[in-house]
Amino acid sequence: MDNIGYVFATKMLVDNKRKVRFMYREEGNPGDSGWRFFCGDEDQDYTDNPNNIAIYDVRTIINNDDSIIPYLQSPIGSAFERENEAEAFQSVTDFTFGVECE
């Protein structure tokens, strides 16, 4: 896999070697792919804490979950989720980028 730039992911996802259940791509800075990855168990308080999010090479995420590979070239503004780790990703059309959920 060519390096697409770094990604942000929750430490819960990476440290526990979980599979991705929610991912989205937003406009990034230089070197930033814009991809954000979550295992789906994080609550808002967890994701609001910057100590729980880290920068990774995309290959770190792929090593735990290669099912994300077909989606990595999706355009900015893409979002995907799945109910459990065994299901296929579905496109999310009602995700609002840059707005915190209440």
N, C-alpha and C positions, 0 to 999 in steps of 0.2 A: 504494500500500500504506500503510495507516495504520500509524503507528509503534506497534509492540507493546512497546516498551521496548528497552533495549540488549541485546546478545548478547555472548558470549565466543566467540572463534575463535582458532585458531592463526595466527601470523604467516605460517607456511608456506602456509597456505590463501589468505590475503588478499594477501600480498606477491607471490606467484607467480600470482595470479589463477586459482587452481585451482577445480574443482568439488567440492562437498561429497560425501563418500562415507560419512560417519558423523555423525549428529546425535542429540542427546537433549535432553530438557527436564526440568529439575529445579526444585524450589522456589527462587524467586529473592527477592531483597530488593526494596524499592520501586524501581521504574524498571527492574528487571532482568526480562526476559522469561523467564529460566530456560533459554533455548536455548544450547547449546554445539555448535560446528561444527568439524569436522576433515576434512582431505583424505584421511586414511587411511594416509599414509606416515609419520606421526609415531610414534616409539617412546616408551616410557615415560619415559626420561630427558629427551627433548625436552619432553613435556607436563608433566613435573614441574617444569621450570624456568619460573618465573613471567615471565621476560623473553621467553618464546616465545608467551605468550598475551596478547591485548589485548581491550579493550572496543570494540565497534563498533555503529553504527546498523545495524539489520537490512538496510537498503537497500544497504549496502556489500556484503553477502554476496549479495543478490539481483542486483546488477549483474553479478556473475561467474557466478551460477547461479540462474536463476529457477525451476528445477525444485523448489526447496524451498517455493515459495509455497503449494501445496495442503496442506502439513503444518504450517504455522505456527500454526494454531488448535488443533492437537492438545493434549490435556491434559497437565498435569504428569505425569511418569512414562512419557512416550512416548519411544521410541528407534527410529531407522531407519538402515538401512545399505544399501549396494549394492556389488557386487563391482567394478564399474568405472563410470566417469563416464557411459557411454552407457546403462546399465541403469536400470530403475525401482527406487525405494526399496522395501525390504521391512521390515516391522515386526520389531523385535528383541524377543523375549519373555524372553530369559535374561540381560538386562543388569541388573547390580546397581548401583543408584544409591548414591553416597557411599562406595563401597568400592574401594580401589585394587586393580588386577589385579596378580598376581604373575607 
